[in-house]
Amino acid sequence: MIVAPVALLIEVVGYLFLLCLIVRAVFSWIEPYPRNRIHRLTFEVTEPLLAPVRRWVPPVGGFDIAYLIVFIGVSFVIQLVGRLS
């Protein structure tokens, strides 16, 4: 069946995205501007999803909750795909 490999691919990509999101969050505390190659990579991977969320939900008290919203959303998609496969 072709659904299982596609679901597995979506899960793996989702987990890799979550890893990039966590690495970017850690880098944002250490080095706010992406100068490091890994930091730039995580910025380029995660920004396409974070930017639209930031337009809808501004930072609260200096804390960017777009990370949290995207993290929860991607986690939800991973769980949904896992249950459907």
PyMOL commands that set and color helices and strands:
alter all, ss='L'
color gray80, all
select helices_A, chain A and resi 3-30+37-56+66-84
alter helices_A, ss='H'
color red, helices_A
deselect
rebuild
show_as cartoon
